Amino acid sequence: MSVTSRICSRIAWLGIQDAVDISNVTRQNGEAVFQMYIDAYWKRQASQDRVYRNFSNYIRGVTPYHSPFHKNATVNLPNTHQYAWGSSTGGVILSNNPNFDPNRNSSHSWQLLKEAK
C-alpha cells in the first residue's frame, strides 16, 4: 500500500470517527432538550394542580390542615376561624381566640393544627 493510499485511508477513518462523534453529541443534546421539555411539563402540571386546588378550597370555603395524629393526612376544615385544634379521637375545635386552650378543662389532649401548604 502506498503512502498516499494510507494517508487517504487515515483521512477517511478520521472523517468517519468525526461523524460518529458529531452524531453522539447531537443525540446527547437532543436527549437533554427532550428532558428539559419533560421537566417543564411536569413543573407546569404541578403548578396548575396547586392553583386549581387552592381555587377549589377557596370556592368551597375550606382550609387544609395537617393531622398530627395521622401520618401524611390532611383534613379540610371551614375557613371561618383562625385556629383549629385536633384531638387523637378525631375531634376538632375551631376558634378565633388566640388565648383559647382546649386542654384547660378537658380529658382529651388537643394539639393546634398547622395549615397545610
Secondary structure in CASP SS format (residue, H / E / C, confidence):
PFRMAT SS
TARGET T0000
AUTHOR 0000-0000-0000
METHOD secondary structure of the structure
MODEL  1
M C 1.00
S C 1.00
V H 1.00
T H 1.00
S H 1.00
R H 1.00
I H 1.00
C H 1.00
S H 1.00
R H 1.00
I H 1.00
A H 1.00
W H 1.00
L H 1.00
G H 1.00
I H 1.00
Q H 1.00
D H 1.00
A H 1.00
V H 1.00
D H 1.00
I H 1.00
S H 1.00
N H 1.00
V H 1.00
T H 1.00
R H 1.00
Q H 1.00
N H 1.00
G H 1.00
E H 1.00
A H 1.00
V H 1.00
F H 1.00
Q H 1.00
M H 1.00
Y H 1.00
I H 1.00
D H 1.00
A H 1.00
Y H 1.00
W H 1.00
K H 1.00
R H 1.00
Q H 1.00
A H 1.00
S H 1.00
Q H 1.00
D H 1.00
R H 1.00
V H 1.00
Y H 1.00
R H 1.00
N H 1.00
F H 1.00
S H 1.00
N H 1.00
Y H 1.00
I H 1.00
R H 1.00
G C 1.00
V E 1.00
T E 1.00
P E 1.00
Y E 1.00
H E 1.00
S C 1.00
P C 1.00
F C 1.00
H C 1.00
K C 1.00
N C 1.00
A C 1.00
T E 1.00
V E 1.00
N E 1.00
L E 1.00
P E 1.00
N C 1.00
T C 1.00
H C 1.00
Q C 1.00
Y E 1.00
A E 1.00
W E 1.00
G E 1.00
S E 1.00
S C 1.00
T C 1.00
G C 1.00
G C 1.00
V E 1.00
I E 1.00
L E 1.00
S E 1.00
N C 1.00
N C 1.00
P C 1.00
N C 1.00
F C 1.00
D C 1.00
P C 1.00
N C 1.00
R C 1.00
N C 1.00
S C 1.00
S C 1.00
H C 1.00
S C 1.00
W E 1.00
Q E 1.00
L E 1.00
L C 1.00
K E 1.00
E E 1.00
A C 1.00
K C 1.00
END
